[in-house]
Amino acid sequence: MGINISKLKELRKAKGLSLAYVSDFLGFSTQQGYYYKEAGLRGISAEELGKLATLYGVSVEALYKDDGQQAS
């Protein structure tokens, strides 16, 4: 079970946040810092995942793929 990259993008757009804003929020000096992670080109650390969950108002678990299983 991996991180749901498309969900990260959906949540960012739903909140009306730019790549630049999220990059800055995570402490990157340029928007490419987060772009590469959201595009699946770089890994996301546990610390970054926790910050993103807080920013998007979801649990960390909600950012993972569910492999087709429905939450109960």
WOKA-V108782 format. One record per pair of residues at least 6 apart in sequence whose ideal C-beta (glycine too) atoms are under 6 Angstrom apart, sorted by the first residue. I is the first residue (numbers start at 1). GAP is how many residues later the second one is. D is the distance in Angstrom with one decimal. If there is no record, write none. Layout:
i:I gap:GAP d:D
i:I gap:GAP d:D
This chain:
i:1 gap:63 d:5.3
i:1 gap:64 d:5.7
i:1 gap:66 d:5.8
i:2 gap:63 d:5.6
i:3 gap:41 d:5.8
i:3 gap:60 d:5.8
i:3 gap:61 d:5.9
i:4 gap:61 d:4.6
i:5 gap:35 d:4.6
i:8 gap:30 d:5.3
i:9 gap:29 d:5.5
i:11 gap:45 d:4.2
i:12 gap:10 d:5.8
i:19 gap:12 d:4.3
i:19 gap:15 d:5.8
i:19 gap:16 d:5.3
i:20 gap:11 d:4.2
i:22 gap:12 d:4.9
i:23 gap:8 d:4.5
i:23 gap:10 d:4.8
i:23 gap:11 d:4.0
i:26 gap:8 d:5.9
i:26 gap:22 d:5.7
i:28 gap:6 d:5.8
i:36 gap:6 d:4.2
i:37 gap:7 d:5.1
i:49 gap:11 d:5.7
i:53 gap:7 d:4.6
